[in-house]
């Protein structure tokens, strides 16, 4: 049965062009096969409630496009669409790409991000690739962010994409560290952990990439709600985290004389009330959260009107783009290498 054609007499597109466009798309998308016969002009006109001349003009336009051929006594037949693909299908493809780019721009993606997505998809079209990535961070939220960021690779059947997560402490305890490192095509370390990774594995820096971090929007909103003379204790594990918190607070015009920084190893529960502090900023694995000896003092501090807040951060957009670029390089390199012979 011939596919249904729907026309609208209220449309700004002429009925001739409506018929032409719908039949053309049926041919391009394979709903009408080469050699298949179109309905006689009279039958289609009667079915649509229009004049036979309107259908004739649509058929003539299809024939001019190379989509059909009309033979006396045989009617109108669908042609092989090689020429049609070069003309009409490319035009439709260009429209799809234009509309897609417009939607992606409206979603807030930059041109670089869109092109990375396109290139990654094209790179995986004809070759099965294995991409093994090590992610090093003490912040589990960063790990989740990366997983979400690259989840778009999962639907591609030609990519075996895997990510393994480690803290810097677990990396330092590898029984065979060099052999373990060689299993990974790419090693992503947050800027907090990157210096330690370089120090431990100086021969593998070519496969490492530093993921720079920045405060999460929720953290910035919380800090912006505080009086600028608020006294704070800041607990840190690394100097990178300490410096990021300091820069953020200074940028927000907090009085830096009211900021008191403590290494996690030097901080204890009695420090909560030092210097009239009202806010304690710390990281997700600070002793305030994981050391049971803080529990009672935490509760008392909060009851007194104090605030204990986790300074959350994420990998920034520029770092994510660099990571996408590196994955593209890995895919191109894999495609250029001859496949391994089976044993």
Number of C-alpha atoms within 10 A of each C-alpha: 4 10 11 9 12 10 18 10 10 8 9 8 11 14 20 17 17 19 19 18 14 15 23 23 15 13 21 19 11 11 14 20 16 15 13 15 18 18 14 14 20 14 12 17 17 11 10 14 10 15 13 16 13 16 23 17 17 20 23 17 17 22 17 11 15 18 26 27 19 16 9 6 6 10 14 23 20 22 20 16 20 12 13 18 16 10 13 18 18 12 11 14 12 12 12 12 11 11 12 13 17 11 12 14 14 10 9 9 12 13 12 11 19 15 12 18 17 11 16 20 16 11 21 19 13 9 14 15 19 15 16 15 19 19 24 28 22 21 18 14 15 20 21 12 13 17 15 10 12 14 11 12 17 12 9 13 13 17 19 14 16 14 17 13 17 17 15 18 11 11 16 13 9 12 9 8 13 13 10 11 17 11 11 18 16 24 23 22 25 24 19 24 20 23 13 14 22 15 10 14 13 11 10 15 15 9 15 22 19 22 25 18 21 16 16 14 12 12 14 16 10 11 18 14 8 11 11 16 13 16 21 24 24 23 26 24 16 12 11 17 20 18 12 16 23 17 12 15 18 14 9 13 13 20 14 16 9 16 20 15 18 16 14 18 11 10 18 15 16 9 14 23 16 12 13 13 19 19 22 23 19 26 21 16 16 18 19 24 16 11 12 9 13 16 13 10 17 18 12 12 19 13 10 11 9 19 16 19 16 17 21 21 22 20 21 14 14 13 16 17 14 15 21 19 18 17 18 20 14 17 21 16 10 17 16 8 8 7 9 6 5 4 3
